[in-house]
Amino acid sequence: MQIRHNITLDEDISRELETIAGELGEKKSSVIEKALAVYFDFLDLKLIQKRMKDLKEGRDTIIDAGKVWKELGI
């Protein structure tokens, strides 16, 4: 299922999007979707790095899965 979004882009980014989509023969929405997928993968890595740092520095803890399941009644 696809959902429509209205976005505003910087003029330079918009021109680059037009150029890239044209050269690839793809719709702009397809280029944006693929770019976001790559960027979200990058953000996942950044979040993992932050969480690992928080664990290492004692700002977060790990809870045993068995304890969580027991508390949830699973």
C-alpha angles and dihedrals in degrees: 000000000000125000123203119234130185112216137176119221134192111259094246092049090048092053091048090049090052091049096047094044090049094049092047094043090233133129115261089238090057092052091048092048092051092046091051092049090055092045092049089053088053091049091050088057091048091051091049090051091050093049092048090050090049090052093047092049094046098248091119138029138207119238118209111251091227090058091050092048092048091050090049092047094242 
